[in-house]
Amino acid sequence: MPEISRFLGIIIFMYFNDHEPPHFHARYNEFRGKLTINELQLIEGRLPKRILALVLEWANNHRAELLENWETLKKEGKYKRIKPLV
């Protein structure tokens, strides 16, 4: 599971050859969430409200990079780290 980014105790990652729709995973302490890239919606799991807001802000700023990682992970097994939210 490639770690794409890490900030404020939040870890963002994707799995190799994951299923559609394009999405990423966020982990914060014992909380886990799966979020779509296109709609930026939490589709599975639970994140604290404040953490979800931070993840959504970060994802909105890096949506194109997330989609690029989604495609290259599926096709080539490669990815690029994305700058954290600061």
N, C-alpha and C positions, 0 to 999 in steps of 0.2 A: 504494500500500500504506500505509494509515493506521497511524501509530505510536500504539499504545494506551497504552503505558507504557515507562519506561526507568529501570533501577536497577542499580547495581553492575556496570555494563558490559553488562547484558543488555537487549536491545531486544525488546519484545513488539509484534506487529502482526497485522493481519488484512487479507485482500484483499476488495475489493468483489466481490459476486456469486460468492463461493466455493462449492464443492460441499459437500454433507452428508458426514459428520455435523458438527455445530457444533464448530469447532476454532479454535485460534490458532497463531501461529508465534512461535518464540523464536530469537533469534540472539545468540551470544556469540563474539566473535572469528571464527574460521573455522568454528565449529560452528553447525549449524542443527537445529531440531527442530519437528515439528508435533505438537500435543497436543490431545486431545479435551477439551471443556469439561465434559461430563456425567460422564465416567469419570475424568478427569484422568490420562490415559495417553499416553505418548509413542508415536505411531503411525508416525512417519517421522523419519528423520534420527538424529542423535546429539548429545548434550550431555554434558559432563563430569558425573560423579556429584554433585558439590557444587552445580553450577549447576542441574542438574535438580531437586535438592531445593529450592533457592531458588525456582525457577519454580513448582514444585508448591505450595509454601507460599503464595506470592503468589496463585496462581490459586484455591486453596481459599478464601482470604479474600475474593476478588472474583468468585466464580463467577456470581452474579446479574448483576453489571455486565457480565461477559463475554458472557453469554447475551443481555442487552439490546443490546449492541453488535452481536452477530451478527445479530440480527433487524433492527435499524435500518439497518445497512449494506446488508443484502439488499433491504429495502423502500424506503428513502429515501436511501441513500448517505450517511447521517450517523452519527457516532459521538461518544463522549465519552471523554476521557482518563481513565485510572484511576490512582489514587494509587500511587506506587511502594512497594516493600517497603523499610522503613527499620529 
